[in-house]
């Protein structure tokens, strides 16, 4: 269940209309997750000061439920390359203006529908 939150000082008018859909499709592929569990949230027009960086930037937080995708120090390099390239290409940013934090969450601490992910996965059959 990948959830990507993007905070940016870009205006929403600079974000392609299909960006969230394409980003969900990419995350479903990268993390081997059903697309119906992929979420992208964009917070545009943020006041961001990143020392030494001029112009638009993106600060991303990618949350994954433990066991629903693959994140590790080794795998994060490949994930970062794919996500940063996608964001850079679609939002017309240089890749030095993009940072993504990978966060793994316990399934007992994330809800989906009306229950926790852990409970949902135990009772889905």
N, C-alpha and C positions, 0 to 999 in steps of 0.2 A: 504494500500500500504506500507507494511513494507520494509524498506531498511536497511540492516545491513552492515556497513563498519567495517572491522577488520584490525587494524594495529597491526603488530606482528614483532618480531625480528626473527621469524622462517624463514627458507628458504622455498620457494615454493615446494621444493622436499620433505619437511616434511608434506605437506598438501595432504591428499588423493584426488585422481582425482575426486571422486564423492562428495566431501565435500560441494561444493556450491549447488549442486542439493539437497542433503539430508537436508541441512540447509534451503533452500527455502521450501521444503516440510514441515519441522517442523514449520517454520514461518506461512505458509498458514494454518496449523492446529491450532496453538496456537492463531493466531490473526483473524481466520475466514475470511481469505482474499483469493480471487482467486489466484492460484499459478502464473498466468501470470503477476500479479502485484508485485510479491516478487522479491527482488534484493539482491544479496550478492556480496560484493566487498572485495577482500583480497589484502592488501598492505604488501607483505612480505619483509624480509630483512631490516626492519626499525631499526634505531639506537634509542633504547629506554633505558632510565635509570629510573628505578623504585626503589627508595630508599628501601633497605632492601630485595629486591627480586633478587635472583640469577637465571640465566638461562632464558629459553624462557618465554614469556608472551604475553598476548593479551589485547589490549585496543579496545573495541568495541563501536560503536555508532549506536544505533537502532533508526531510524527515522520512525515515523508513521504519516500519514496524519490524522488529527483529523476526527473521525467518521469512519475510515477504519479499526480500530482495537481497542483494549481495553487496555489502559494503565492508571493506577492510582497508588497511593502509595500502596494500598492493593494488586492490581493485579500484580504489578511489582515484588513482592516477588516470586510468582509462575512462572512468565515469566523468571525471573533471574535463578531460580532453573533449569528450563528446558533448557534454552539456555546455561548456564554455564556447565551443565552436558554434553550436546551435544558437545560443543567445547572441553571440557576436555577429553572426551572419544575419540573423533576423532583426536585431535591434540596431544594427550598423554601429557597433561599438568595437573599440580595440580590446583585445583580450586582456590587456593589462588593467582594464577598468572593470573587471568582473571578479568577484570572489564568491565562492559557494562553500558553506559549512555543511558537512554531512553529520546527521544526528540519527542515532539508532535508538528507537523507543521500545520499551517492553510492551507486548500485546495486551497486558493487563491494564496498561495506563492509557490506552487509546480507545475511543469509542467509534463504533460504526453502527448505523441504524439505531437500535435502542438498547445496545449492549456493548460490552467490550469486544475488541477484536479476538482476544483469547477465547471468550465464551462463544462468539460467533463461529470460529473455526472448529471448536469442539462439537458444536451442534448443527453443523450445516448438512449433515447427511440424514 
